[in-house]
């Protein structure tokens, strides 16, 4: 999209990783492969009170965007997200506006020059993390623009994530489940401990979405050890009376003693109401640090509603076609498939064609088991992604289970075959594949 110097900077961000790649094992965990200490010296200068870090397995992107949208109503707020969907500059933004190409090139050049001086031992598998370089560019941009707050989305984990080296007083943890086991650990307990590491000694308050009991115990233990206040559903914030639709969800939101009725969130899925309640709790608590007892007046209340109404994320239960109806969702586990099913049911959709394009490290079986209940047929396709491959012929697997399914490697052909059934088409992808789907489904546009 950009070309020239911007693309050279983008390629440079991944240069150290690619040079080191032949010298480490792909199956090595983050504890062996990652070296976040290399860039940590560049992050120490930033004020912890300005920075909010978001981790989790599901929903961290929407939580980060909602929180930034709310804070932006009062303060100049930076946002760093990962991965990008269609434009790599969308990873770094202020007040909803992406970093300019000029700033990306200028700051990126200096960041890459600083990285070279660190002299990682690439032939021993040591490298400067792309995540860390994005974080360095983002933080320098936010500092240059004098932001009041910065909302920063972590990568896969937290313990060995460069973003977690940025000083921060607020931590947010979305729902955690089994994922990225190769990098983070084989059990949910190991993954929870990795992500709970976002709670550092500097953290004063941690906001947590609903979790499995064993995960919540690990997070609570970590918060206690670090001296951080724990804020979770029913204890600080809550969303009730959910009303789902394909264009979003409406809910009543409660934060501390505050109550906002009939709040519309422009992201579909009941779990987005919980994300909105958490984001509002972060917003309220940060204002009250300066103005104890603050309550929103009518004008502030309208700003809050407007913030929730304007958040958009490609690939989050997004309608991308209407003839036939086509919905794309980054549905990666059994739980999110169940929420998608509830939303489709509320929209009157009880039969569909499901196209699934997920890497093998996601809960493909869980997603397919749920979606089989409404699927006339399931079509499994593949994305050519070097780091998140789909090697299993999942159509064959489910055919052997007696479920109507088949494999079609080409996404565009899979979509064309789906049209033949004359039913709504549900496309389920990982975040990383959203742009792949957008570019490969003929005559379908995001709008």
C-alpha positions in Angstrom: 0.0 0.0 0.0 2.8 2.4 0.8 6.0 1.3 -1.0 9.3 3.1 -1.0 11.0 3.9 2.3 8.0 3.0 4.4 8.0 -0.6 3.1 11.8 -0.8 3.7 11.3 0.2 7.3 8.5 -2.4 7.6 10.8 -5.1 6.2 13.6 -3.9 8.5 11.4 -4.5 11.5 11.4 -8.2 10.7 15.0 -8.3 9.5 16.7 -9.5 12.7 14.0 -12.2 13.2 14.4 -13.5 9.7 18.2 -13.5 9.9 18.1 -15.5 13.1 15.3 -17.8 12.0 17.6 -20.5 10.5 19.4 -20.8 13.8 16.5 -21.5 16.2 13.9 -24.2 16.3 10.4 -23.3 15.4 9.1 -25.5 18.2 11.1 -23.6 20.9 9.0 -21.8 23.5 9.1 -18.1 24.0 11.3 -18.6 27.1 14.1 -19.8 24.7 13.4 -17.9 21.5 12.5 -14.4 22.8 15.0 -11.9 24.2 12.9 -8.9 25.4 15.8 -7.7 27.5 17.6 -6.4 24.4 15.3 -3.5 23.9 14.2 -3.0 27.5 16.7 -0.2 28.1 14.9 2.0 25.6 11.6 1.7 27.4 12.6 2.8 30.9 12.2 6.5 30.3 8.4 6.4 29.8 5.9 7.2 32.6 4.1 4.2 34.0 1.0 6.1 34.9 0.4 6.9 31.2 0.5 3.4 30.0 -2.2 0.7 30.0 -1.3 -2.8 28.8 -3.8 -5.3 27.4 -3.2 -9.1 27.2 -5.4 -12.2 26.9 -6.4 -14.9 24.4 -9.6 -13.4 23.1 -10.9 -9.9 22.9 -7.8 -7.9 23.7 -8.0 -6.0 20.4 -11.6 -4.9 21.1 -10.9 -4.1 24.7 -7.9 -2.0 23.7 -9.9 -0.1 21.0 -12.8 0.6 23.3 -10.6 1.8 26.1 -8.7 4.1 23.8 -11.9 5.4 22.3 -13.2 6.3 25.7 -10.0 7.9 26.9 -9.8 9.8 23.6 -13.0 11.6 24.5 -11.1 13.5 27.2 -7.4 13.0 26.5 -4.9 12.6 23.6 -4.6 8.9 23.6 -2.2 6.6 21.8 -3.2 3.1 20.7 -0.9 0.3 19.6 -2.5 -2.9 18.3 -1.4 -6.2 16.7 -1.7 -7.6 14.1 -2.8 -5.1 11.5 -5.6 -6.1 9.0 -5.0 -4.1 5.8 -2.5 -1.3 6.5 0.6 -1.8 8.8 0.3 1.9 9.9 -2.9 1.1 11.7 -0.8 -0.6 14.4 0.1 2.8 15.8 -2.5 5.6 16.1 -3.6 8.6 18.2 -7.3 9.5 18.6 -8.2 7.1 15.8 -5.7 8.5 13.3 -2.9 6.3 12.1 0.7 7.3 12.4 1.7 9.2 9.2 4.0 7.6 6.7 6.5 10.4 7.3 6.6 9.8 11.0 6.8 6.1 10.6 9.8 6.4 8.3 11.6 9.0 10.4 11.1 7.3 13.8 11.5 3.8 12.3 14.9 4.6 10.8 16.2 5.7 14.2 14.7 2.6 15.9 16.3 0.3 13.5 19.6 2.1 13.9 19.4 1.7 17.7 18.5 -2.0 17.2 21.6 -2.6 15.1 23.8 -1.2 17.8 22.5 -3.8 20.2 24.3 -6.5 18.1 22.1 -9.5 18.8 23.8 -12.9 18.2 21.6 -13.8 15.3 23.7 -16.8 14.4 22.9 -18.2 17.8 19.2 -17.6 17.3 19.0 -14.3 19.2 17.1 -11.5 17.5 15.4 -8.1 18.0 11.7 -8.9 18.3 9.5 -7.3 15.6 7.0 -6.7 18.5 9.6 -4.8 20.4 10.5 -2.6 17.4 6.8 -1.8 16.8 6.6 -0.9 20.5 9.7 1.3 20.3 8.4 3.2 17.3 5.0 3.5 18.9 6.2 4.8 22.2 8.6 7.3 20.5 5.7 8.6 18.4 3.4 8.9 21.4 6.1 10.7 23.4 6.7 13.1 20.4 3.0 13.9 20.3 2.7 14.3 24.1 -0.1 11.8 24.6 -1.9 11.7 27.9 -2.5 8.0 27.9 -1.3 5.0 25.8 -3.2 1.8 25.4 -0.8 -1.0 24.3 -1.8 -4.4 23.1 0.6 -7.2 24.0 1.5 -10.0 21.6 0.8 -13.7 22.2 1.9 -13.6 25.8 3.3 -11.2 28.4 6.2 -12.8 30.3 8.6 -12.7 27.3 6.8 -9.9 25.4 8.7 -6.7 24.7 5.6 -4.6 25.3 5.5 -5.8 28.9 8.9 -4.0 29.4 7.2 -0.7 28.9 6.5 0.8 32.4 2.7 0.6 33.2 0.4 1.1 36.2 -2.7 -0.5 34.6 -3.0 -4.0 33.3 -6.0 -5.6 31.5 -6.4 -9.3 31.0 -9.0 -10.6 28.5 -10.4 -14.1 28.6 -7.6 -16.7 28.6 -7.8 -20.2 27.0 -5.5 -22.8 25.4 -3.7 -21.2 22.5 -0.2 -20.7 21.2 0.8 -23.7 23.2 4.1 -24.1 21.3 5.2 -20.6 22.5 3.4 -20.2 25.9 3.0 -23.6 27.4 1.1 -26.9 27.1 -1.5 -26.2 29.8 -4.0 -23.5 30.6 -2.1 -22.9 33.8 1.2 -22.3 32.1 -0.5 -19.9 29.6 -2.3 -18.1 32.4 1.0 -17.6 34.3 2.6 -16.2 31.2 -0.2 -13.7 30.6 -0.5 -12.8 34.3 3.0 -11.6 34.1 1.6 -8.4 32.7 0.9 -7.6 36.4 4.3 -6.1 37.4 5.5 -4.4 40.5 4.4 -1.0 39.1 0.8 -2.1 38.4 -1.7 -0.5 40.7 -4.9 -2.0 39.3 -5.6 -5.0 37.0 -8.9 -5.4 35.2 -9.9 -9.0 34.3 -12.6 -10.5 32.2 -14.4 -13.7 33.2 -12.0 -16.7 33.5 -12.0 -20.3 34.3 -11.6 -20.7 38.1 -8.0 -22.1 37.8 -7.1 -19.1 35.6 -8.7 -16.6 37.9 -6.8 -18.1 40.9 -3.5 -17.7 39.1 -4.3 -14.1 38.2 -5.5 -13.3 41.7 -2.4 -14.8 43.2 -0.1 -12.8 40.9 -2.1 -9.6 41.7 -1.6 -10.3 45.4 2.1 -10.9 45.1 2.5 -7.6 43.1 0.2 -5.6 45.4 -2.3 -4.7 42.6 -6.0 -4.2 43.1 -8.1 -6.8 41.2 -11.2 -5.6 39.4 -13.4 -8.2 37.6 -17.0 -8.8 36.5 -19.4 -8.3 39.5 -16.6 -6.6 41.4 -16.2 -3.2 39.8 -18.0 -3.7 36.5 -20.8 -5.7 34.9 -22.9 -5.9 31.7 -26.5 -7.1 31.9 -29.6 -7.4 29.7 -27.8 -8.2 26.5 -29.6 -7.8 23.2 -27.7 -9.2 20.2 -27.8 -8.2 16.5 -25.5 -8.6 13.5 -24.6 -4.9 13.7 -23.7 -4.9 17.4 -25.0 -5.5 20.9 -27.0 -3.4 23.3 -26.6 -3.8 27.1 -27.0 -2.1 30.4 -23.5 -1.4 31.9 -22.7 -1.0 35.5 -19.4 0.4 36.8 -18.8 1.0 40.5 -22.1 2.7 41.5 -22.7 4.1 38.0 -25.4 2.7 35.7 -25.8 3.3 31.9 -28.9 1.8 30.3 -29.3 0.7 26.7 -25.7 1.2 25.6 -25.1 0.2 22.0 -21.7 -1.3 21.1 -21.0 -1.4 17.4 -19.2 -4.8 17.7 -21.4 -7.8 17.5 -21.3 -10.6 20.1 -22.5 -10.7 23.6 -18.9 -10.8 25.0 -18.4 -7.3 23.6 -20.8 -6.0 26.2 -18.4 -7.3 28.9 -15.5 -5.8 27.1 -17.3 -2.5 27.1 -18.0 -2.6 30.8 -14.4 -3.3 31.5 -13.2 -0.5 29.3 -15.7 1.9 31.0 -14.3 0.8 34.4 -10.8 1.7 33.3 -12.0 5.1 32.0 -14.0 6.0 35.1 -11.2 4.9 37.5 -8.6 7.0 35.6 -10.8 10.1 35.7 -11.5 9.6 39.4 -7.8 9.5 40.2 -7.8 13.2 39.4 -11.4 14.0 40.2 -12.6 11.7 43.1 -16.3 11.0 42.9 -16.6 12.0 39.3 -19.9 11.1 37.5 -20.7 11.7 33.9 -23.2 14.4 33.1 -25.4 14.3 30.0 -22.7 15.6 27.7 -20.1 13.1 29.0 -22.7 10.3 28.9 -23.3 11.0 25.2 -19.5 11.0 24.6 -19.3 7.6 26.2 -22.2 6.2 24.1 -20.6 7.7 20.9 -17.3 6.1 21.7 -18.9 2.6 21.9 -21.0 3.3 18.8 -18.0 4.2 16.6 -15.5 1.3 17.4 -15.0 -0.8 14.3 -12.8 -3.9 13.8 -12.6 -5.7 10.5 -13.4 -9.4 11.0 -15.4 -9.1 14.2 -18.8 -10.6 13.3 -18.7 -8.2 10.4 -21.2 -8.3 7.5 -19.1 -8.2 4.4 -21.7 -9.0 1.8 -25.5 -9.1 1.4 -26.2 -11.2 -1.7 -25.7 -13.7 -0.3 -25.4 -12.5 3.3 -21.8 -13.1 4.3 -20.4 -12.7 7.8 -16.8 -12.9 8.7 -15.7 -13.5 12.3 -12.3 -14.1 14.0 -13.8 -17.1 15.8 -11.0 -19.2 17.2 -12.4 -21.4 19.9 -15.5 -23.3 21.1 -16.6 -20.4 23.4 -16.4 -17.7 20.7 -18.2 -20.1 18.3 -21.0 -20.4 20.9 -21.3 -16.6 21.1 -21.4 -16.4 17.3 -24.2 -19.0 17.2 -26.2 -17.0 19.8 -25.9 -13.9 17.6 -26.9 -15.7 14.4 -29.9 -17.2 16.2 -31.0 -13.8 17.4 -30.7 -12.6 13.8 -32.9 -15.5 12.6 -30.1 -17.5 10.9 -30.6 -21.2 11.6 -29.0 -22.6 8.5 -25.8 -21.6 6.7 -22.6 -22.6 4.9 -19.6 -22.3 7.1 -16.1 -21.7 5.7 -13.3 -22.2 8.2 -9.8 -20.9 7.7 -7.9 -21.4 10.9 -4.3 -22.4 11.7 -3.8 -25.7 13.4 -2.9 -24.1 16.7 -6.4 -22.8 17.2 -9.4 -24.8 18.5 -10.5 -25.9 15.1 -12.4 -29.0 16.5 -14.2 -26.9 19.0 -15.3 -24.3 16.4 -16.4 -26.9 13.9 -18.3 -29.0 16.5 -20.4 -25.9 17.4 -20.9 -24.6 13.8 -21.9 -28.1 12.6 -25.2 -27.6 14.3 -26.4 -25.0 11.7 -24.1 -25.8 8.8 -25.5 -27.3 5.6 -21.9 -27.9 4.8 -18.5 -26.9 6.2 -15.7 -26.0 3.8 -12.2 -26.0 5.3 -9.6 -23.9 3.5 -6.0 -22.8 4.1 -4.0 -19.6 4.3 -0.4 -19.5 3.2 1.0 -18.0 6.3 4.6 -18.8 7.2 4.2 -18.7 10.9 0.6 -20.0 11.4 0.1 -22.8 8.9 -3.0 -25.0 8.3 -1.5 -28.4 7.5 -4.4 -30.7 8.6 -7.1 -31.6 6.1 -9.9 -30.8 8.5 -12.7 -31.5 5.9 -11.5 -35.1 5.7 -11.4 -35.3 9.5 -15.0 -34.2 9.9 -16.2 -36.2 7.0 -15.0 -39.3 8.8 -17.1 -38.2 11.8 -20.2 -38.2 9.6 -20.4 -34.5 9.1 -20.8 -33.0 5.7 -17.5 -31.3 5.0 -14.8 -31.0 2.5 -11.4 -29.3 1.9 -10.8 -26.6 -0.6 -7.4 -24.9 -0.3 -8.3 -21.8 -2.3 -10.5 -19.3 -0.4 -12.0 -17.8 -3.5 -13.1 -21.2 -4.9 -14.4 -22.2 -1.4 -16.6 -19.0 -1.4 -17.8 -19.7 -4.9 -18.8 -23.2 -4.0 -20.5 -21.9 -0.9 -22.7 -19.6 -2.9 -24.1 -22.6 -4.8 -26.1 -23.6 -1.7 -28.1 -20.4 -1.6 -27.6 -19.9 2.1 -25.9 -17.3 4.3 -22.1 -17.8 4.4 -20.2 -17.6 7.6 -16.4 -17.3 7.2 -14.4 -18.0 10.3 -10.8 -16.9 10.4 -7.9 -16.0 12.7 -7.1 -12.3 13.0 -4.0 -12.7 10.9 -6.1 -14.1 8.0 -8.7 -11.4 7.8 -6.9 -9.4 5.1 -6.2 -12.7 3.2 -10.0 -13.4 3.1 -10.8 -9.8 2.1 -8.5 -10.0 -0.9 -9.5 -13.4 -2.0 -13.3 -13.4 -1.9 -14.4 -12.1 -5.3 -17.1 -9.3 -5.3 -17.1 -8.9 -1.5 -16.0 -5.6 0.0 -15.7 -4.4 3.6 -18.1 -1.6 4.1 
